[in-house]
Amino acid sequence: MNLKLRLTVMNFLQFFIWGSWLISIGAYWFQNKHWSGTQFGAIFSTMGIASLFMPTIAGILADRFINAERLYGILHLLGGALLLILPMVEDPGTFFWVILLTMMCYMPTIALAIAVSYNALKQHGDDIVVVYPPIRVWGTVGFVAALWVIALLHLGTSPGQFYVAAVAAFALGLYAFTLPPCPPKLGGKADAIGGDPTRLGARALDALGKQQRFALLADTLGLRAFALFKNPKLAIFFVFAMLLGAALQLTNAYGDTFLHDFAKLDTYKNGFAVRYPEFIMSISQISETLCILLIPFFLKRFGIKIVMLLSMIAWALRFGLFAVGDPGSGLWMIVLSCIVYGLAFDFFNISGSLFVEGQSDEKIRASAQGLFMLMTNGIGAVLGSTISGYVIDIYFTDHACNETVAICKNWPGIWTTFALYALITGVAFALLFKHKHEPTTTGKTQIMH
């Protein structure tokens, strides 16, 4: 099996696992278990909580102590075991802790998959900006395939969705051990002092100055990726990555709920989009598969700044179209919003990881990807879900309304607010992020400037 096909299989299974339950867990929660909506909000926060620290820890381990592909496999095997436990849980409190542990295993594998892929492609002599996106597109195909499998097998409200995800996790966990080796780059001598810090004696440590001790500690703990913040351009980039991470959480948390709410209106309740909202939302992932293929051209021609700006404009359109659309005559706007989502997500997520890779020393490649994920799926996701929940509850919810028979949320106002947020973020990024792009027509894409 050639390298590209091997990495394609890895990406397909990586997101098949997630797609098996991420969209349908709400139906399982409300229609099967009949647990409360407040408690369900905590379930979605587990992805952000896990991303606050697990990608960084996994990056430290992969950069210093263990091959990235082996750690990747171990985490998926552990995650598969936890997915098998979820259907056995009979109370929402315990479910929260089990899903949090599951996310602690799963979320760092996203960054590790990128690190393993980039390392293998570089060792093979490939241009990752050109070669990786068509490979990564199969991750999105895997997510869509999982959605359709769950829908066709009618597992949306059943614990069967977790069993499907567990089987895929075990398969990928075992498969990971056959992937090209991605050994630690910091396992030998410490760059800061010219020796292995784990073998320094007490006398040698005493001879170190304060600055050298600090460098040694940072090196030992794998914190050198945070030194990327010393670069003003990268610091600004990471801040805006966090803000876009918040936008991603908004669409994940409220998109499906938005369509389900129309079932309370006689005009829309029999519409296809209301009866099968998961199929409508899957258009977003299908769009991803196409937009990923545009990344090499846009990065080469326009550079990371323009690509990220296009993503922010797309986020504004994503939310704005939701604000004016409906499942009836306005269904085309909702569908167009889902198509635009592909541009919004890919031009931010995939292009961002490529930019971070180009700016980082190969010795901290896994830690750097973990830091990018920390800012987006960690801090950004937690802030996005927390602040948006507060704003929606205070300003856009009629608490005197009966949720079971009427739409009690001002969805046009909610989506318009989100659209303005994305637009303001884009304007600020255009003014603050300074990056000079040099277009290339031959050779490997330059994203280092």
N, C-alpha and C positions, 0 to 999 in steps of 0.2 A: 504494500500500500504506500503510495507516494506521500510526501510530507503534507501537501495542501489538503489531500483527502483525509489524512489523519486528523489534522486540525479542524477540518470541516465537521467531522463526526463529533469531536470534542465540543465544539460550539453548539451544534444541534442539540446534544444531550444536556448541555449546561442550561439552556433556556427552556428546554422541554420540561425539565423538573419544575421550574418556577411557574410556567404557564399551566401546569396541571392543576394548580390550586389557587393561584394569586387572584384571578378574576372571580372564581366560583366559591371561594371560601365564605363570602358574605351570604350566599344562598344557603350554604350548609349551616352557618351560624344562626340565621334568623328563621329559616323554614324547617330545619331539622331539629336544632337544639332549642330554638325559641329563647335565646339569650338576649340581653338588652343591647341597644345601640350604643350607649355610653361605654360599655365594656368592649364593644367591638372596635371603637376608636383606638383603644389601647393596643389591639392586635396589630393594626397597621403601623403603630409607632415602633414596633419591635425591629422593623427593618432599619429605621433610622438609628435606634439605640445601638443595635449590633454594629452598624457602620461607623459609629463614633470611635470604636477602639479595635474591633477585630481585624479590619484590613491592615491597620498599622502593625498589630502584633504578628499577623501572618507574614507581613512584609519583612519584619525583623527576623523571624525564623528562617524565611526563604533566603534572605540576603546573607545570613551568618551561619546557620546551623544545619539546614536540611534542604535537599533538592526541592525546588518549587513544585515539580510535577508529583513528587511523592506526598508532600504536604497537601496538595490539591486532592489527591486520591483519598488520603486519610480523612479529610474533612467531609468529602462526599459520602464515604462509608458511614461516618458518624451521623451525618444528616439523614441518610436513608433509614437508620435505626430509629431516629427520633420521629420521622414521618410515620413509621409503623405504630408508634405509641399514641399519636394524636387521636385516632378514632376511639381509643380506649378511655379517653379523658371524659369525665362526666360533669365537670363544673368549670365555669369560665375562668376562675382564678388560676387553677392548675393549667388550663389550656394556654393562658398567657405565658406562663413560665416555660412550658414545653415548646411553644412556637418561638419564644425568644431564644432558647437554646438551639432550635433548628436554624434560626436566622444567624446566630453566631457561627454556625458551621457553614451556612450557604453564602452569606454576603462577601466574606473574604475570597471566596473562590472566583468571583467575577474578576477581581484585580489579578489574582494568580493566573487565571486563564489568559489574560492579556500578556502578562510577563512571560509565561511559557511560550505563547505564540510568537511574540516578538523575538525572544531569544532563539527559537528554532529557525525562524525565517532569516534572521541576521546570520546565523551560523551557515545557513544554506546559501547566503549571498544575495538574498532577495531584497527589493525595496519595499519596506513594510507599508508605506503610504499607498503603494499601488496594489500590492499583493494581499494585504490583510483585509481591507473592506469586503471584497467578494467572499472571503472565508467567513468573516463575522456575520454576513447577511444570513448564513444558515442558522445562526443562533435565533434570529427573528423567525425564520421558517419553523424552527423547533418550537418556539413559543406558540405560533399560530396552530401548528399541528396538534399541540397539546390541548389547546382550546377546543378544537374541532373533535378530538377524541373524546374529551369529557362531555361535549354536547351530544355527540352521536350515540354514546353509551349511556346517556341520561344519568351522569354521575355528578351533576352540578350541586345537588342537595345531599349527596351520599358521601359516606366516608371512603368510598371507592377511589375518589380523586387523590387521596393521600397514599393509597396503595400503588396507584399508577406512578405517582411521583417517586415513591420509595424504590420501585423496581428500576426506574431510570437512574436514580442516584447510585444504587448499587452497581449498575452496569458501568456508569461513568467512573465510579471510584476504582473499580478493577481495571478499566481501560486506561486510566491515568498512568498506571505503572508501566505501560508500554510506550509512553510518549518520549520524545527525545529528551535526554538529560538536561536539566537546567540547574546546575550546581551553584552553591553560594559563591559570591565574589568576594566576600569579606571574611571568609573562614580562615585565611592565613594570617599574614602579618598585618598588624594594624597600621593603616596609613599615617595616622597622626604621630606615632612615636617610633615607627620602624620595628615593631615587635608585636607578638601576640599578647593582647592584654590579659587573656585568661591564664597566661603562664608567667606573668610578672610576679616576682617575689615582693615581700613587704619592703625590703631595703630599696629595691628599684622604684617602687611606688613612692616612697618617701623622697626620693631624689627628683621626682617630677615637680615642676612648678604648677601653680594654680591653673593656668591656662591649659597646660598639658593634661592635667587631671580632668578638667572639664571635657577636653577633646576625647580623652580616653573613655570617660563615662558615656558621652554621646555616641561614640563609636560602638561601645559594648552593648548599649541598649537599642542600637539601630535607629537613632533619632536624626541621623545626618540628613534625611530627606527634608526635615523641617528647615534646614539651612537654605532651601530653595526660596524661603520667604525673604532672605536677604536681598534677593534680586527684586527690585521694585516692580518690574514688569510682571514677573511671576507671582508676586504677592497680590497685585491687582487682579491678575488672571484667576487666582484661586478664590478671591473674594467673590468675583462674578460667577465663578463656577458654583459656589455655594448658593448664590441667589437664583441661579437657574435650576439647581437641585430642588429648591423650594417650589418652583413652578412645576417640575415633574411630579412632585408629591401631590400638588393640587389636582392635576388631571387624573392621577391614579385613584385618589380618594373619593372624588365627587362625580366623575364622568358617568359611571354605571348607575349610581344613585339618582342622578339627574334624569336619565331615561326612564328608570323604574317609576319615578314620581308621576309621569304622565298617565300611568295606568289608572289613576284616580279620576281622570277626566273621560267622560263618555265619548268625546270627540276623538280621542287618541288611543283608548285602551285596547282596541283590536288591531292596531297598526303593527306591522312587522317589527319595527324598531323597538316597540314597547314589549312585544311578546318575546323577542329574541335579541335583547340588547347586547349580549355577548358577541353575536355575529357582527353587529354594527361596530362595536368597539374593536373587533379584530381587524377591521379595515386599517386601523392605525398601525398595527404590526405589519400588515401586508405592505403598507406604504413604506415602512422602514426598509424592507428588503430591496426596494427600488432606490430609495434615497441614499443608502449606504454606497451604492455603486457610483454616485455622483461625487463622493468625497474626494477621490484622487484628482479629478479634473479641477474642482473648485479650490482645493488646497494649493495645487500647483499654480493655478492661474491667478488667484486672488489672495491667498494667504489666510492665516488663522483669524485675523481680526475681522475681515469681511465675512468669513464663514460663520463666526460666532454671532456677528450682527444679523446675518440672515436667519440664524436660529432664533434670536430674540424677536425678530419681526414675525417669524412663523408662530412663536408662542402667543404673541398678541392676536394674531389671526385665529389661532386655535380657540382661544377663549372668546374672542369677539364673535365668531361664527356660532358658537354655542349660545351666546347671549341673544341672538336674533333668530335662531333656528327653532324648529319644533318637529315632532315625528310625523306631521301631516304634510301640508304644502311646503313647509320649510325643511323637509327631510334632507334635501340636497345640500343645505348649509351644514347640517350635522355631518353628512358624509364627507363634504369638502373639508370640514374641520379635522376629521379623522385622517384624511389624505395629507393635510398640512402637518399633522403631528409627526409624520415620518421625517420631514425636513427639520422640524423643531428638535426632535430627540437626537437624530443621528449627527447633525451638524454641531451639536453641543457635546454629546457624550463620546462618540467615536473620534471626532476631530480633536476634542480636548485631550483624550488619552494619547493620541499621536503627538500632539504638541508637547505634553509633559515628557513623553519618551525622548523627544528630540532635545529637550532642555536638560535632561538628567544624565548624570554619570552612570555608566552601565553597572557599577558596583552597588548602586542603590535603586536599581530599576524597579524591583518589587515594592520597596518602601515608597517610592515616588508615586506609583500607581495606587498604592494603598492610601497615600495622602490625598490624591485626587478624589478617590472614592469617599474618604472621610469628609471632605468639604461638600461633596454633592449628595451622596446617599446617606451621609451621617448628619452633619450639622445642618445642611440645607433642608433635608427631609424632616428633621425634628422641628426646625423653626417653621417650615412651611405648614406642616400639619397642626402645630400648636397655635400659631398666630391666626391662620385661616379659620380654624375651628372657633376661636374666640370672636373674630370679626363676624363670621356668619351667625353665630349664636346671638350676638348683641345687636347687630344692625340689620340682618337680613332674614330673621326668623320671627314669625308671629306665634308667640307662645300660648296665645289664647285659642289657637287653631287646633282642630282635631286631625292629627297626622294620619290617621287611618282612612279618612274619607276625603281629605282635601290636601292640596299642595300648600304647605305652610312656609316654604322658603321662597324668597324672591330671587329665583334663578337668573333672570336677566340682570339684576343688580349685582349678583355674585360674580357672574362671568364677566361683566363689564369691569368690575373692580380688578379682577385678575388680569384682564387684558391691559388695563392702564398700568398695572404693576410691571408687566413684561415690557411695555413700551417705554416706561421711565427707566427701567433697567438698561434697555438698549441704548437710549440717549446718553446715559451716564457712562456706559462702556465705551461708546464712540469717543467721548471727550477725554476719558481718563487712561484708556489702554493705549500705550504707544508701542507700535510694532511696525518695523519696516520690512516689507515683503519684497523679495527678489524673485520674480517669475523664472521658471526654468522650462526649457523645452526638451532637453536631453539629460540623461543621467538620472541619478537618484534625487528625489524631491528634497529641497532644502527647507527645513522648518526650524532651523537653529537660530536664525537671526533675531 
